[in-house]
Amino acid sequence: MIFAVYAMAIDKYIEVVWETAVRKHRIAELRTLIDQALDERDEEIFYRYSTELKRLRKGE
């Protein structure tokens, strides 16, 4: 019984770590894409990626 609870806790911890890593990677990627959009003066792409970045940052 205790092993099952321990295993579930470890699984949840791994899930949180994984989701955090994926979110941080996507945030870094979006910052690069936003910079590129600014360099290229692509307003549509800038707003699309900025909106996604805002959404991800709310989850932090």
Summary of the structure (lengths in Angstrom):
residues: 60
radius of gyration: 17.3
end to end distance: 33.3
largest distance: 59.1
contacts: 130
relative contact order: 0.11
helix: 90%
strand: 0%
